[in-house]
Amino acid sequence: MADHKKKMIHIFISIMLIITILFIILPPSFGRLPAGHILSEKTQLEIDGADIGLILLSDNMDAPVLLVCGGGPGIPQYLMESLYPSVLPEFFTVCYFDYRGTGLSFNKNTDPGEMTTDRYIEDTLYVTEYLKERFDQEKIYIMGHSFGTYIALNTVDRHPENYTAYLAMSQNCDQHRSELMAYDYMRARYEEAGDSSMVAKFDEYNIRESEEDYRKYTNSGLRDKAMHSLGVGTTSDMDNVITDLFFPSLRLAAYTPLERINIWRGKAASGSFAVHNESRSFNAFEAVPEVEIPIYFFAGENDMTCCTSLQKEYFEAVKAPLKEFFLYEGCAHSPIYEDGEKTRGILEVIGEVTENRPR
């Protein structure tokens, strides 16, 4: 009887320990947005049979509306906002939306083959119309980040009449070329540092001669590890996506525990989405040589996810009624979130110039 009692005590302690660890890693939450903004709302739109999750933030309800097309695909852009609070809500009523099949919009029955560029653009246009009607605005601003620039730029190209201006953060210009440039840069950095182990790992991938090696490399842990170790990845100070992105996402109070789990279910699923492969073969120089609205580039000096030199090259090539290129010194792939003071100064100027521009 005593042994049985001890066994039950051990089982109870083990269960409580597991529960405690789960609560630490995945704390309970009702999924409410934190206070601090005049408008802080989490909602959903039904679009062609799918529930699309939106998060709205604003410090000024009279401000113009900004629709943000996030990176990934798969990781909600609001996660960046929660980790690196931006100044965007000071200047806009900001709408973050989770792409179909990901994040707040995750559905396990999503058909990867149907998640095409056209489908994502249609969803973007639907959200655009919703925002225009809800906030009584004839046009809104649109912003893209990384993968989101692929969606936003193509949306603007097809339907410029909906938008006042396009804010391009870490513009996807020619990702195949960018990956080759980043590979050479990072390998050279490790070679200069005398890190023969990392150099050898890069040399395992013959990415110029083998399409299979290129695909394996771009999906590898090596690419991700090197970018963040060298400060040229998501942000200049993000050393590791597991400790600096994955674990924080599991504590994101604005999402319920299930919604946080769905972030990573959606991220895993998005790798097989048609739009993922379509974005990787996108060449902005050829596909969108001209835009009909003002375009503003926000580029991190150290960005090698979407190489800054290519962003600058596309800026110089693209035709637009108004264009500006803003370089963030010391920043990487997420400059608007990395340097709020610089962003504030830029947005003050953009607002004055864009709103007063002759139509």
C-alpha positions in Angstrom: 0.0 0.0 0.0 2.9 2.4 0.9 4.6 1.7 -2.4 1.3 2.3 -4.3 0.9 5.6 -2.5 4.5 6.7 -3.3 3.9 5.7 -7.0 0.7 7.9 -7.1 2.5 10.8 -5.5 5.3 10.5 -8.1 2.7 10.4 -10.9 0.9 13.4 -9.5 4.2 15.4 -9.2 5.1 14.4 -12.8 1.7 15.6 -14.1 2.0 18.9 -12.2 5.5 19.4 -13.5 4.4 18.8 -17.1 1.4 21.2 -16.7 3.7 23.8 -15.2 6.2 23.5 -18.1 3.3 23.7 -20.6 2.0 26.8 -18.9 5.4 28.4 -19.1 6.0 27.5 -22.7 2.4 28.0 -23.8 0.7 30.3 -21.3 -3.1 30.4 -21.3 -4.8 33.5 -22.8 -8.1 34.6 -24.1 -6.4 36.0 -27.2 -7.1 39.6 -26.4 -5.0 42.4 -27.8 -3.0 44.4 -25.3 -4.2 47.9 -24.5 -2.4 51.0 -25.6 -4.1 52.0 -28.9 -7.3 53.9 -29.5 -8.3 51.1 -31.8 -7.1 47.6 -31.0 -9.3 45.0 -32.6 -9.0 41.4 -33.7 -11.7 40.2 -36.1 -12.3 37.9 -39.1 -13.7 38.3 -42.6 -15.4 35.5 -44.5 -13.9 35.5 -48.0 -15.0 32.8 -50.5 -15.5 30.2 -47.8 -12.4 31.0 -45.7 -12.2 32.9 -42.4 -9.4 35.5 -42.8 -8.0 36.9 -39.5 -7.4 40.6 -39.2 -5.8 42.7 -36.5 -6.4 46.5 -36.5 -4.4 49.1 -34.6 -4.6 52.8 -34.5 -3.7 55.8 -32.4 -5.7 58.2 -34.6 -9.0 57.2 -36.1 -8.7 60.1 -38.6 -5.4 58.7 -40.0 -5.2 57.1 -43.4 -5.5 53.3 -43.5 -2.5 51.0 -44.1 -2.9 47.4 -45.2 0.1 45.3 -44.4 1.0 42.3 -46.5 3.3 40.4 -44.2 6.4 38.2 -44.8 6.7 34.5 -44.8 4.4 33.2 -46.1 3.2 31.7 -42.8 4.4 33.8 -40.0 1.9 36.5 -39.0 3.2 40.0 -39.5 1.6 41.0 -36.2 4.2 38.8 -34.5 6.9 41.3 -35.6 4.7 44.2 -34.3 4.4 42.5 -30.9 8.2 41.8 -30.6 9.3 45.1 -32.1 6.4 47.6 -31.6 6.4 50.0 -34.6 5.4 53.6 -35.0 3.0 52.6 -37.8 -0.2 53.1 -35.6 0.9 56.7 -34.9 0.4 57.5 -38.6 -2.1 55.0 -39.9 -5.0 52.8 -39.0 -3.0 49.6 -39.5 -4.5 46.4 -40.7 -2.4 43.2 -40.3 -4.0 40.2 -41.9 -3.0 36.6 -41.9 -2.9 35.0 -45.3 -5.4 32.3 -46.2 -4.2 29.0 -44.6 -1.9 30.6 -42.1 -2.0 32.1 -38.6 -5.5 33.3 -37.6 -6.6 32.1 -41.0 -5.3 28.6 -40.6 -7.5 25.7 -41.8 -6.2 22.2 -41.9 -8.4 21.5 -45.0 -6.7 24.2 -47.1 -5.7 22.9 -50.5 -2.0 23.9 -51.2 -2.6 23.9 -54.9 -5.3 26.5 -54.6 -3.1 28.8 -52.6 -1.9 30.7 -55.7 -0.7 34.2 -56.3 -4.1 35.1 -57.8 -5.9 33.7 -54.7 -3.8 35.8 -52.4 -4.2 38.9 -54.5 -8.0 38.4 -54.5 -8.0 38.1 -50.7 -5.9 41.3 -50.5 -8.4 43.2 -52.7 -11.3 41.9 -50.6 -9.6 43.2 -47.4 -8.9 46.5 -49.2 -12.5 47.0 -50.1 -13.6 46.1 -46.5 -11.2 48.8 -45.1 -12.2 51.4 -47.6 -15.8 50.9 -46.8 -15.4 50.6 -43.1 -13.2 53.7 -42.7 -14.8 55.7 -45.5 -11.7 56.2 -47.5 -11.5 56.3 -51.3 -8.0 54.9 -51.3 -5.7 53.3 -48.7 -1.9 52.8 -48.4 -0.5 49.3 -48.8 2.7 48.0 -47.4 4.6 44.8 -48.1 7.4 43.1 -46.2 9.6 40.5 -47.8 7.2 37.8 -49.3 4.5 40.4 -48.7 6.1 42.7 -51.2 5.5 40.1 -53.9 1.8 40.2 -53.0 1.5 43.9 -52.5 3.5 44.9 -55.6 1.5 42.6 -57.9 -1.7 43.9 -56.3 -0.7 47.5 -56.9 0.3 46.6 -60.5 -3.1 45.1 -61.2 -5.3 47.5 -59.3 -3.5 50.8 -58.6 -6.8 52.7 -58.3 -7.3 51.4 -54.8 -4.1 52.7 -53.3 -2.5 56.1 -52.4 1.0 54.8 -52.2 3.0 51.6 -51.8 5.5 51.1 -48.9 8.0 48.4 -49.9 10.0 47.0 -47.0 12.7 44.6 -48.1 11.4 44.3 -51.6 11.5 40.9 -53.3 13.1 41.8 -56.7 14.7 38.6 -58.0 14.9 36.1 -55.2 17.0 33.5 -57.1 19.7 36.1 -57.7 19.4 37.3 -54.2 20.0 33.9 -52.7 23.2 33.4 -54.8 24.5 36.8 -53.6 23.7 36.0 -50.0 25.3 32.6 -50.3 28.6 34.1 -51.6 28.5 36.9 -49.0 28.0 34.6 -46.0 30.5 32.0 -47.2 33.1 34.8 -47.6 32.4 36.1 -44.1 33.0 32.7 -42.6 36.1 32.2 -44.7 37.5 35.5 -43.5 36.8 34.6 -39.9 38.7 31.3 -40.4 35.6 29.2 -39.6 36.4 26.2 -41.8 33.6 24.2 -40.4 30.9 26.6 -41.7 32.7 27.1 -45.0 32.6 23.3 -45.5 28.9 23.2 -44.8 28.3 25.9 -47.4 30.4 23.9 -49.9 28.1 20.9 -49.5 25.6 22.8 -51.7 26.5 23.4 -55.3 23.7 25.9 -55.7 24.8 27.3 -59.1 25.0 24.0 -60.9 22.4 21.9 -59.1 18.7 22.9 -58.8 18.3 20.2 -56.2 21.2 21.6 -54.1 19.7 25.2 -54.5 16.3 24.0 -53.3 17.9 22.1 -50.3 20.1 25.0 -49.4 17.3 27.6 -49.4 15.2 25.4 -47.2 18.1 24.4 -44.9 18.9 25.2 -41.4 22.3 26.3 -42.5 21.0 29.3 -44.4 18.8 30.4 -41.5 21.5 29.9 -38.9 24.2 31.8 -40.9 21.9 34.7 -41.7 21.0 35.3 -38.0 24.5 34.5 -36.7 25.9 37.2 -39.0 23.2 39.7 -38.3 21.8 39.8 -41.8 18.5 37.9 -41.2 15.2 39.0 -39.8 16.7 41.7 -37.6 20.3 42.7 -36.9 20.0 41.6 -33.3 18.0 38.4 -33.8 20.6 35.6 -33.2 18.4 32.6 -33.4 14.8 32.1 -34.8 14.0 29.4 -32.2 14.8 31.5 -29.1 14.0 34.9 -30.6 10.9 34.1 -32.8 9.5 30.6 -32.2 9.4 30.6 -28.3 8.1 34.3 -28.2 5.4 33.3 -30.6 4.2 30.7 -28.2 3.7 33.4 -25.6 1.9 35.8 -27.9 -1.1 36.9 -25.7 -3.0 38.3 -28.6 -3.4 34.8 -29.9 -5.0 31.9 -27.9 -2.9 28.9 -27.3 -4.5 27.1 -30.2 -4.0 30.1 -32.5 -0.3 30.1 -31.5 0.0 26.5 -32.4 -1.7 27.2 -35.7 0.9 29.8 -36.5 3.4 26.9 -36.9 0.9 24.5 -38.5 0.3 27.2 -41.1 4.0 27.9 -41.5 4.7 24.2 -42.1 1.8 24.0 -44.6 2.7 27.2 -46.5 5.9 25.6 -47.7 3.8 23.5 -50.2 1.5 26.4 -51.2 1.7 27.3 -54.9 2.2 30.9 -54.1 5.4 30.1 -52.2 7.1 28.6 -55.3 5.6 31.3 -57.6 7.2 34.1 -55.4 10.6 32.4 -55.6 10.7 32.7 -59.4 9.4 36.3 -59.4 11.5 38.8 -61.2 10.2 42.4 -60.5 12.5 43.9 -63.1 10.7 42.0 -65.8 7.2 41.6 -64.3 6.6 45.1 -62.9 8.9 47.6 -64.6 6.5 50.4 -63.8 3.9 51.3 -61.1 1.2 54.0 -61.4 1.4 55.2 -57.7 4.2 56.5 -55.5 6.5 53.8 -54.2 8.7 54.1 -51.1 11.5 51.6 -50.4 12.6 50.8 -46.8 15.8 48.8 -46.9 18.1 47.6 -44.2 21.8 48.2 -44.8 22.6 44.6 -43.8 19.7 42.8 -45.3 20.7 39.6 -47.1 17.3 37.9 -47.0 16.3 40.2 -49.9 19.6 41.7 -50.8 19.7 45.5 -50.4 21.8 46.0 -53.5 19.1 44.4 -55.6 16.4 46.5 -53.9 18.4 49.6 -54.8 18.9 48.3 -58.4 15.1 47.8 -58.7 14.4 51.2 -57.2 16.6 52.8 -59.9 14.9 50.8 -62.7 11.2 51.0 -61.8 9.2 53.8 -63.2 6.8 55.6 -60.9 5.2 59.0 -60.5 7.1 59.4 -57.3 9.7 57.2 -55.6 12.1 57.3 -52.7 14.7 54.9 -51.3 15.3 55.0 -47.5 18.4 53.1 -46.3 18.5 52.1 -42.6 22.1 51.9 -41.4 22.8 48.9 -39.2 19.5 47.3 -39.8 18.7 44.0 -41.5 15.5 42.6 -43.0 12.9 44.5 -40.9 14.1 48.1 -40.8 10.7 49.8 -40.1 10.5 47.7 -36.9 14.2 47.9 -36.1 14.5 51.7 -36.1 11.3 53.5 -35.0 12.8 57.0 -34.8 14.1 56.9 -38.3 10.7 55.5 -39.5 8.8 58.2 -37.7 10.8 60.9 -39.5 10.3 59.3 -42.8 6.6 58.8 -42.4 6.1 62.4 -41.4 7.7 63.5 -44.7 5.9 60.8 -46.8 2.5 61.9 -45.4 3.0 65.5 -46.3 4.4 64.8 -49.8 1.9 62.1 -50.8 -1.2 63.7 -49.5 -0.3 67.1 -51.2 0.9 65.5 -54.4 -1.1 66.7 -57.5 -3.4 64.0 -58.7 
